[in-house]
């Protein structure tokens, strides 16, 4: 077994971890169904069938747009697994967009980064007001990458009020020593180029968020990004990798208060 496989294995170290994907899918479907016409799914931002986003609208005029990017080690899952996490921001009067992306090994991580940048531009083009970016795990990596100079147009980046990488992968070089790299097909140069810790610190507000009960590797990854960027770093007690994102669904959570103001 490659040296870092267990370090980045989450489900095996979470009680009843295997049950979470089915729970997410069930809760996501219930949320979409309950929102009715205010839920638009499968909106295209690129030519691939996976280059789509789901859009959830609040009642009344939106205060802004939260873009949430899902995780899954760039290899798994889709926006339809996470719709329920839009509930909190929608209840606060925000539009929420969840973009999808092509997965490894069909594409490289750098290609996924470019896809998310394209998605953010398309979403920004059909919305008004401030933008907030949040992402979980691999999605945390992707929203952190959006902060790189030149990744987003200046006018789009100027609308971004807060970025929250949640349990992010900020240094990809340790992943070279996992079997997942059979799908990533990274070498050291590619891993370094895609690692947010090697980007200059952005000028927008950033909060790195992580669960206190996460695997040590994820606690390290979060700390490394916060140290590299000199940004806020929040460790949520008792939360593990699969439930650390749950507060996004709660309109009154500390997480959403921080992210949306």
C-alpha positions as CSV (number, residue, x, y, z in Angstrom):
1,X,0.0,0.0,0.0
2,X,1.4,3.4,-0.9
3,X,2.5,5.3,2.2
4,X,-0.3,7.9,2.2
5,X,-3.4,5.9,1.3
6,X,-4.6,5.5,4.9
7,X,-3.8,9.0,5.8
8,X,-6.3,10.3,3.3
9,X,-9.0,7.5,3.8
10,X,-11.9,9.1,5.5
11,X,-14.9,6.7,5.4
12,X,-13.0,3.9,7.1
13,X,-12.3,6.1,10.1
14,X,-15.8,7.6,10.5
15,X,-18.5,5.6,12.4
16,X,-21.0,4.2,9.8
17,X,-19.0,6.1,7.2
18,X,-20.3,4.0,4.3
19,X,-23.9,5.2,4.9
20,X,-23.2,8.9,4.2
21,X,-23.4,9.0,0.4
22,X,-26.9,7.5,0.4
23,X,-27.9,10.0,3.1
24,X,-26.6,12.9,1.1
25,X,-28.4,11.8,-2.1
26,X,-31.7,11.3,-0.2
27,X,-31.5,14.7,1.6
28,X,-30.4,16.5,-1.6
29,X,-33.3,15.1,-3.6
30,X,-35.8,16.1,-0.8
31,X,-34.5,19.6,-0.9
32,X,-34.8,20.0,-4.6
33,X,-38.3,18.6,-4.6
34,X,-39.3,20.9,-1.8
35,X,-38.0,24.0,-3.6
36,X,-40.1,23.4,-6.7
37,X,-39.7,25.9,-9.5
38,X,-37.0,27.7,-7.6
39,X,-34.6,24.8,-8.3
40,X,-33.0,24.7,-11.8
41,X,-30.8,21.7,-12.4
42,X,-28.4,20.8,-15.2
43,X,-27.7,24.3,-16.5
44,X,-24.8,24.2,-19.0
45,X,-21.6,26.1,-18.7
46,X,-19.5,24.0,-21.0
47,X,-19.7,21.3,-23.7
48,X,-19.2,18.2,-21.4
49,X,-22.3,16.6,-20.0
50,X,-20.7,17.1,-16.5
51,X,-20.1,20.8,-17.1
52,X,-23.4,21.9,-15.6
53,X,-24.5,23.6,-12.5
54,X,-27.6,23.5,-10.3
55,X,-29.1,26.9,-9.3
56,X,-31.4,27.4,-6.2
57,X,-33.2,30.7,-5.8
58,X,-34.5,32.3,-2.6
59,X,-37.9,33.9,-2.3
60,X,-37.6,37.5,-3.4
61,X,-34.7,39.4,-4.8
62,X,-31.3,37.6,-4.0
63,X,-28.8,39.3,-1.7
64,X,-26.0,37.6,-3.6
65,X,-24.8,34.2,-4.8
66,X,-23.0,31.4,-3.0
67,X,-21.1,29.0,-5.2
68,X,-20.4,25.7,-3.5
69,X,-18.0,23.2,-5.1
70,X,-18.3,19.6,-4.0
71,X,-15.5,17.2,-3.1
72,X,-14.8,13.5,-3.8
73,X,-11.0,13.6,-4.5
74,X,-11.7,15.0,-8.0
75,X,-12.9,11.4,-8.8
76,X,-16.4,11.0,-7.3
77,X,-19.8,12.5,-6.7
78,X,-21.7,15.3,-8.4
79,X,-23.7,18.4,-7.4
80,X,-26.9,16.4,-7.1
81,X,-25.4,14.8,-3.9
82,X,-25.1,18.1,-2.1
83,X,-28.2,20.2,-3.0
84,X,-29.4,20.2,0.7
85,X,-26.4,22.2,1.7
86,X,-28.0,25.2,-0.2
87,X,-30.8,25.3,2.3
88,X,-29.1,27.7,4.8
89,X,-28.0,30.3,2.3
90,X,-31.3,30.1,0.4
91,X,-33.2,30.7,3.6
92,X,-31.0,33.8,4.2
93,X,-32.0,35.2,0.8
94,X,-29.0,34.1,-1.3
95,X,-29.0,32.3,-4.6
96,X,-26.9,29.1,-4.4
97,X,-25.1,27.5,-7.4
98,X,-23.5,24.1,-7.3
99,X,-21.2,23.4,-10.4
100,X,-20.2,20.0,-11.5
101,X,-17.1,19.0,-13.4
102,X,-15.5,16.2,-15.3
103,X,-13.7,13.7,-13.1
104,X,-10.3,12.1,-13.0
105,X,-9.0,10.0,-14.8
106,X,-11.0,11.4,-17.8
107,X,-9.3,14.8,-17.1
108,X,-6.4,16.1,-15.0
109,X,-6.8,18.2,-11.9
110,X,-5.6,21.3,-13.8
111,X,-8.4,20.8,-16.3
112,X,-10.9,20.6,-13.4
113,X,-9.6,23.9,-12.1
114,X,-10.1,25.5,-15.4
115,X,-13.7,24.1,-15.6
116,X,-14.6,25.6,-12.2
117,X,-13.2,29.0,-13.3
118,X,-15.4,28.8,-16.4
119,X,-18.4,27.8,-14.2
120,X,-17.8,30.7,-11.8
121,X,-17.7,33.1,-14.7
122,X,-20.9,31.8,-16.2
123,X,-22.7,31.9,-12.9
124,X,-21.4,35.4,-12.2
125,X,-22.7,36.5,-15.6
126,X,-26.3,35.5,-14.9
127,X,-26.4,36.8,-11.3
128,X,-25.9,40.2,-9.6
129,X,-24.5,41.3,-6.3
130,X,-21.7,39.8,-4.2
131,X,-20.3,36.3,-4.6
132,X,-19.1,33.9,-1.9
133,X,-17.2,30.7,-2.7
134,X,-17.1,27.6,-0.6
135,X,-15.9,24.1,-1.3
136,X,-15.3,20.9,0.5
137,X,-12.2,18.7,0.4
138,X,-11.2,18.6,-3.3
139,X,-13.8,21.4,-3.7
140,X,-11.9,23.3,-1.1
141,X,-8.8,23.0,-3.3
142,X,-10.8,24.3,-6.2
143,X,-12.2,27.4,-4.6
144,X,-8.8,28.2,-3.2
145,X,-7.4,27.9,-6.7
146,X,-10.0,30.5,-7.9
147,X,-8.0,33.0,-5.8
148,X,-4.9,32.6,-8.0
149,X,-4.1,35.8,-9.9
150,X,-5.6,35.7,-13.4
151,X,-7.8,32.6,-12.7
152,X,-11.0,34.7,-12.7
153,X,-11.6,38.0,-14.6
154,X,-10.9,41.1,-12.5
155,X,-14.5,42.2,-12.5
156,X,-15.7,38.7,-11.2
157,X,-13.0,38.5,-8.5
158,X,-14.0,42.0,-7.3
159,X,-17.4,40.7,-6.4
160,X,-16.0,37.9,-4.3
161,X,-16.5,38.9,-0.7
162,X,-15.4,35.7,1.1
163,X,-13.8,32.3,0.2
164,X,-14.1,29.3,2.5
165,X,-12.1,26.2,1.7
166,X,-13.6,23.5,4.0
167,X,-11.2,20.7,4.8
168,X,-9.2,21.6,1.7
169,X,-6.5,19.8,0.0
170,X,-4.0,22.6,-0.2
171,X,-0.7,20.7,-0.9
172,X,-1.1,18.0,-3.5
173,X,2.4,16.6,-3.3
174,X,1.5,14.1,-0.5
175,X,-1.1,12.6,-2.9
176,X,1.6,11.5,-5.2
177,X,2.2,8.7,-2.7
178,X,-1.4,7.4,-2.9
179,X,-3.0,4.9,-5.2
180,X,-5.4,7.7,-6.2
181,X,-2.5,9.1,-8.3
182,X,-3.2,6.3,-10.8
183,X,-6.2,8.4,-11.6
184,X,-4.7,11.8,-11.1
185,X,-1.5,11.0,-13.1
186,X,0.3,13.8,-11.5
187,X,4.1,14.3,-11.3
188,X,5.8,16.5,-8.8
189,X,5.7,19.6,-11.0
190,X,2.0,19.2,-11.7
191,X,1.2,18.7,-8.0
192,X,3.1,21.8,-7.0
193,X,1.5,23.9,-9.8
194,X,-2.0,22.9,-8.5
195,X,-1.2,23.4,-4.8
196,X,-2.8,26.5,-3.3
197,X,-0.1,26.8,-0.7
198,X,2.2,27.9,-3.4
199,X,-0.1,30.7,-4.7
200,X,0.2,34.2,-3.4
201,X,-2.2,35.1,-0.6
202,X,-5.4,36.6,-2.1
203,X,-6.7,40.0,-1.2
204,X,-10.3,38.9,-0.4
205,X,-11.3,37.5,3.0
206,X,-10.6,33.8,3.4
207,X,-11.5,31.4,6.2
208,X,-10.0,27.9,6.2
209,X,-12.5,25.6,8.0
210,X,-11.8,22.1,9.2
211,X,-13.3,19.6,11.6
212,X,-11.5,18.9,14.9
213,X,-12.2,15.1,14.5
214,X,-10.8,14.9,11.0
215,X,-7.8,12.7,9.9
216,X,-4.5,14.3,10.9
217,X,-3.6,14.8,7.2
218,X,-6.6,17.0,6.7
219,X,-5.9,19.0,9.9
220,X,-2.4,19.5,8.5
221,X,-3.7,20.5,5.0
222,X,-5.9,23.2,6.5
223,X,-3.2,24.5,8.7
224,X,-0.7,24.7,5.9
225,X,-3.1,26.8,3.8
226,X,-3.9,29.1,6.7
227,X,-0.2,29.6,7.4
228,X,0.7,30.1,3.8
229,X,-1.9,32.7,3.3
230,X,-2.0,34.3,6.8
231,X,-5.8,33.9,6.8
232,X,-8.4,32.9,9.3
233,X,-8.3,29.3,10.4
234,X,-11.3,27.7,12.2
235,X,-11.3,24.2,13.8
236,X,-14.8,23.0,14.5
237,X,-14.8,20.7,17.5
238,X,-16.0,17.1,17.1
239,X,-16.7,17.4,13.4
240,X,-15.3,14.8,11.0
241,X,-14.8,15.0,7.3
242,X,-18.3,13.9,6.3
243,X,-20.3,16.2,8.7
244,X,-18.1,19.3,8.8
245,X,-20.1,20.7,5.9
246,X,-23.5,20.2,7.5
247,X,-23.7,23.8,8.9
248,X,-24.1,25.1,5.4
249,X,-27.6,23.8,5.6
250,X,-28.4,25.8,8.7
251,X,-29.3,29.5,8.1
252,X,-28.2,30.5,11.6
253,X,-24.9,28.6,11.7
254,X,-21.6,30.1,12.7
255,X,-20.2,28.9,9.4
256,X,-22.8,30.7,7.3
257,X,-22.5,33.8,9.4
258,X,-18.8,33.9,8.7
259,X,-19.2,33.1,5.0
260,X,-22.1,35.4,4.1
261,X,-21.8,38.1,6.8
